């Protein structure tokens, strides 16, 4: 069993990285952006001494998902295509809500209690 796992990893590296280095790099950048959003959120929360999700978190989420969605289409993986499609819609909706809320300049009870 261990040998088959090793063989699978070797095969994946050969097929996805060695044979297609440009797309492998694109996927790695997308994953770094997508994962980096949590590091950013953690740093901001530590700075504010409370849990906080900055607006840039949603932009990084959207950018990372768009890149990983593109990679998913490239490798023709329907599971990842569907997953990242849904993520993209959620992140766009959150950004839209943030934009509308900021435009109105209204502070909700929850936001007032946070600051």
Buried (B, 14 or more C-beta within 10 A) or exposed (E): EEEEEEEEEEEEEEEBBEEBEEBBEBBEBBBEBBEEBEEBBEEBBEEEEEEBBBEEBBBBBBBBBBBBBBBBBEEEEEEBBEBBBEBBEBBBEBBEEEEEEEEEEEEEEEEEEEE
